[in-house]
């Protein structure tokens, strides 16, 4: 892992797709409810925010750039959060930023990064999370992507290690590729985390997912339930 040191709905009749989304929301919240605290009492949460920065991820990258500040805002209300940005792109390029504690610093890091073609490197992301946790506990690994081009068995082995270490993966999938879903769900399951699907074209959906992950990292499900995100708005928007 190379370290990047640069400073960087309206109400109405419920449609079938909305009912399906609601069921996935309920399942996601049920997973989150079963999780224990993501940090020790009195400490700041630590979250690794990992993104697939290959060419197909441009829309998600742009969305995350605009929404990431909200992660800090929500987390700050329940105790604060330190975030490290990890991304992969191009030919075997996988980088990690320094740890930052405010939305402006993360935004500066992200604006200096451009997407490039390449294959997925999720295995490197998982291995990096394991290494960082060895230095200081990491509560949550968030991964956002739409593809999986690696051996699921190999990824599962590292994910299982993360689960034993207490690092929970919140894995967010764009699209409906069943092979990708199977792999992403397995990573979430083995870490004791949670899986959800989102649609980049649905405004606010990704933002709610990221804020939920940040609040959980800062204070666990109890904190998530105590915020506005724990109410109907979150249930309607999470997938």
Rosetta blueprint (number, residue, H / E / L):
1 X L
2 X E
3 X E
4 X L
5 X L
6 X L
7 X L
8 X L
9 X L
10 X L
11 X L
12 X L
13 X L
14 X L
15 X L
16 X H
17 X H
18 X H
19 X H
20 X H
21 X H
22 X H
23 X H
24 X H
25 X H
26 X H
27 X H
28 X H
29 X H
30 X H
31 X H
32 X H
33 X H
34 X H
35 X L
36 X L
37 X L
38 X L
39 X L
40 X L
41 X L
42 X L
43 X L
44 X L
45 X E
46 X E
47 X E
48 X E
49 X E
50 X E
51 X E
52 X E
53 X L
54 X L
55 X H
56 X H
57 X H
58 X H
59 X H
60 X H
61 X H
62 X H
63 X H
64 X H
65 X H
66 X H
67 X H
68 X H
69 X H
70 X H
71 X H
72 X H
73 X H
74 X H
75 X H
76 X H
77 X L
78 X L
79 X L
80 X L
81 X E
82 X E
83 X E
84 X E
85 X E
86 X E
87 X E
88 X E
89 X E
90 X E
91 X L
92 X L
93 X E
94 X E
95 X E
96 X E
97 X E
98 X E
99 X E
100 X E
101 X L
102 X L
103 X H
104 X H
105 X H
106 X H
107 X H
108 X H
109 X H
110 X H
111 X H
112 X L
113 X L
114 X L
115 X L
116 X L
117 X L
118 X E
119 X L
120 X L
121 X L
122 X H
123 X H
124 X H
125 X H
126 X H
127 X H
128 X H
129 X H
130 X H
131 X H
132 X H
133 X H
134 X H
135 X H
136 X L
137 X L
138 X L
139 X L
140 X E
141 X E
142 X E
143 X E
144 X E
145 X E
146 X L
147 X L
148 X L
149 X L
150 X L
151 X L
152 X H
153 X H
154 X H
155 X H
156 X H
157 X H
158 X H
159 X H
160 X H
161 X H
162 X H
163 X H
164 X H
165 X H
166 X L
167 X L
168 X E
169 X E
170 X E
171 X E
172 X E
173 X E
174 X E
175 X L
176 X L
177 X L
178 X H
179 X H
180 X H
181 X H
182 X H
183 X H
184 X H
185 X H
186 X H
187 X H
188 X H
189 X H
190 X H
191 X H
192 X L
193 X L
194 X E
195 X E
196 X E
197 X E
198 X E
199 X L
200 X L
201 X L
202 X L
203 X L
204 X L
205 X H
206 X H
207 X H
208 X H
209 X H
210 X H
211 X H
212 X H
213 X H
214 X H
215 X H
216 X H
217 X H
218 X H
219 X H
220 X H
221 X H
222 X H
223 X H
224 X H
225 X H
226 X H
227 X L
228 X H
229 X H
230 X H
231 X L
232 X H
233 X H
234 X H
235 X H
236 X H
237 X H
238 X L
239 X L
